[in-house]
Structure formats: structure tokens, C-alpha cells
Amino acid sequence: MADRAPELVIRNLRAKVEELDREILKGVNLEVRKGEIHAIMGPNGSGKSTLANVLMGNPFYVVTGGEVLYKGRDLLEMTPDERAREGLFIAFQYPVAIPGVNFASFLRTALSARRGYEHELIPVSEFQKILREKLELLRLDPSIVTRYVNEGFSGGEKKRAEILQMAILEPEMAIMDETDSGLDIDAVKVVAENVNRLFEQAQGNMGIVLITHYSRILHYIRPHYVHVMLDGRIVISGGPELADELEQTGYEGLQAQFAEVAAETTTSQPVRRAGKIFWVAH
């Protein structure tokens, strides 16, 4: 996989919430290729969800520095709908309900835009064939698409609906923001199995950035790389064994090392190390 050019390149990305002066992302660096699963872990408030929102163009977040390239293009200059049309997808931590909008109609409209239909929708017969195939692949009850988008859905149903959207749109890069949030163990397993099915079906043509607070979903979706965010930076990267280690030790040890490095770092000493933590001053 390493011989492929990265699909998504994040360089020294800095960002804040629009109404706050305090930066949340303080220099994030990451490269993701198709065919790779990257897990981003970290305690609450470390910047994980902010990263997801910036990547999808949430207007409440302001980029204050750095760059993001997607397929070699400046992602930050693209509107959210342009990003989606180009194959970037986000599964939200808290999917919102859209009363009065039929889920099947929503999926048909989204797929039409993804496939480049300008003034019409994908033919009903073609869409229904695709929808049936995806429902069977994910082993979902077809009645889910007869309801309004997420209205009255349980937490598990909302997350399964997000995965169905992902299946229909066939993204080239999927950002999954705490997909396991609010789910019980059985629901996490079901969602993870469906993500694995989609990843396998893509045959190397999709990359995944899986943002999570806990390691439990990583028992079912095994990432190629694990990254830990603290205070708006990725401070350590490793293989799947890093997630196993964090499950045993928690974040406290890394946070102590991070605090030590932060206290010692100056502009004249731009790179410091404490334990496993590397700090690069920006």
C-alpha cells in the first residue's frame, strides 16, 4: 500500500471553532491511502471530532493554518457538496433527523449527485436494484428506507443508516466520527461487521479514517495504523498493537509524557521527546 500516492494529505492543519479564539487543532499531520484503515484515538476534547468537521467543511470551524489535499486538490477550497461528490464521506457521531424526508428518496438524490446527474435523478429501476443489493449485503431490514431520515430511530438504527448511506455512495475516503458512540456491544459488532463488508467489497479503492474514544470497535475493525491525538496534535502513531496497549494503560501515561514535552519545548528546540511522545513545534 505504501507505494500508492496518499489520497488524503493533511499538513500542519490548525483550526478553531468560529466564535472562539482558542485553537483546537494545533498542527495535525496525516496521510491516508486507499486500502488503508487509520484509527484516530484520544481522550475527549483532544480535537478528533473537530478534525472530522473540518475535513467535511462544517462552516462553524475556521481553518487558521496548514493545508489539506484530497486527490491532489486543495480540499479546503471545495464546498461540502463538492467534497461529497468527489467521494469524501462522513459518518456523524450524532446523526440528525430530517422529518418529512423519506430515507429512500434521500438516498436516491444523494446517489444521483455522487454519480454526476445534473438535472435528473438516477432511474428508479437502477436505484432500486442498487438499494436491494446494499440492503442484502448489510443484512438490513428493508423497512428502514420507508421511514423519514433518522426520525424515531434508535442509536443503533441511526448508525446502521449511516453505513447504508456509505454503502450506496461508495466513497473513496470515509471519515467515521465515533461511530461506536452510544452503542451497546452487540450494536458495535453489527456496525463493525458492516464496515468490514464495505471495505472488503471496495477491494482497495476506499480508505477509512476511524475516529474513536474507546478501543472496543477496533476489536472488530482492525486498523492498519493507530494514531493518538492529544491537545490538537497527533502525538504518536503505530500499528494495531497501540490500541491494545491503550486499552490496558489508558491515556494518562501518554498525557504525562505530553505535558513533559510541552513544558520543555521552545522554538530553539523544535523537536523534543519524552517516552513515546514526539513534539514538533510549529
Protein Blocks (a to p, Z undefined) as FASTA:
>chain_A
ZZpccfbdcehiacddfkbmbdfbgoiaddddehiacddeddehilpmmmmmmmnopakb
ccfedjddeehiafklpcfklmmmnopacddfbdcddehiafklmmmmmmmmmnopakbc
cdfklmmmmmmmmmmmnopafklmmpcehihpafklmmmmmmmmmmmnopabdcdehklg
oiafklmmmmmmmmmmmmmmnnopaccddddfbfklmmmmccfbdcddeehiafbdcdfk
lmmmmmmnommlmmmmmmmmmmmpcfklmbccehjbccddZZ
